[in-house]
Amino acid sequence: GMASTGELWEVVGGASKGGLIVRTGKDISSPELSERLATGALVRPLEHDAASERIFYKKVSGAGPGSGWVSTALKGKELLVRSSGELSGEEREALDVADC
């Protein structure tokens, strides 16, 4: 599944807002943490809720809360992408654009 042990995910969304909203629980109604998970942070997913496209992460590097629940996609736009292994051409282009 998504939460395989060695897998790292990189935050690619939230750049204009200072990162992704982190919540204390799986539900979108759960309390928000005051700090956001910064764009460019690397996280390891520990739990994945496929129905809501949300993961419980433990942070590996970057700024933001050490752990919490974040959405992996919003309105069809990816907020986190797998950072391990080869990127597809499309993802690489998206990352190049984000670096500008």
C-alpha positions in Angstrom: 0.0 0.0 0.0 0.9 3.7 0.2 2.4 3.4 3.6 5.3 1.1 2.7 8.2 1.5 5.1 10.9 3.2 3.1 8.7 5.6 1.2 9.2 9.3 1.4 6.7 11.9 0.1 7.5 15.5 -0.7 5.2 18.4 -0.1 4.7 20.1 -3.5 1.5 22.0 -2.7 0.7 25.0 -0.6 3.6 27.2 -1.8 1.4 30.4 -2.0 -0.1 29.7 1.5 3.1 28.8 3.4 2.5 25.1 3.3 -0.3 22.5 3.9 -2.8 22.7 6.7 -2.1 20.0 9.3 -4.8 18.6 11.5 -4.8 16.6 14.7 -7.2 14.0 13.3 -8.2 12.3 10.1 -11.4 14.3 9.7 -11.4 17.6 7.9 -13.3 19.0 10.9 -10.4 18.1 13.3 -8.6 21.0 14.9 -5.9 22.7 12.8 -2.4 23.0 14.1 -1.1 26.6 14.1 1.9 25.7 12.1 1.7 24.5 8.5 3.7 21.7 6.9 6.1 23.6 4.6 6.4 23.1 0.8 9.4 21.0 0.1 9.2 19.1 3.4 9.8 15.3 3.3 7.5 13.1 5.2 6.9 9.4 5.7 3.3 8.3 5.6 2.3 6.1 8.6 -1.4 5.8 7.8 -3.4 6.4 4.7 -7.1 7.0 4.5 -7.9 6.4 0.8 -11.5 7.6 1.1 -10.5 11.1 2.1 -7.1 11.2 0.4 -5.4 11.9 3.7 -2.3 10.6 5.3 -0.9 10.6 8.9 2.7 11.5 8.4 5.9 11.7 10.4 8.2 14.5 9.2 11.7 13.6 8.0 12.9 17.0 6.9 11.7 20.6 6.4 9.6 23.0 8.4 6.3 22.3 10.1 4.8 20.0 12.8 6.5 16.7 13.4 3.4 14.7 12.7 -0.2 15.1 11.8 -2.9 14.5 9.2 -2.7 16.3 5.8 -4.6 16.0 2.5 -2.5 14.5 -0.4 -4.7 16.1 -3.0 -7.1 19.0 -3.2 -9.6 19.6 -6.1 -7.6 17.2 -8.3 -4.3 18.9 -7.6 -1.5 16.9 -5.9 -0.3 18.3 -2.7 2.2 15.6 -2.0 4.1 13.3 -4.4 6.3 10.3 -3.8 9.8 11.5 -3.8 11.5 8.0 -3.9 12.4 6.6 -7.3 12.1 8.2 -10.7 9.8 11.1 -11.3 7.6 10.9 -14.3 8.3 13.6 -17.0 5.1 15.4 -15.9 6.1 15.5 -12.3 9.6 16.7 -13.2 8.2 19.5 -15.3 5.9 20.5 -12.4 8.8 20.6 -10.0 10.9 22.6 -12.5 8.1 25.2 -12.7 7.8 25.3 -8.9 11.5 26.1 -8.6 11.2 29.3 -10.6 
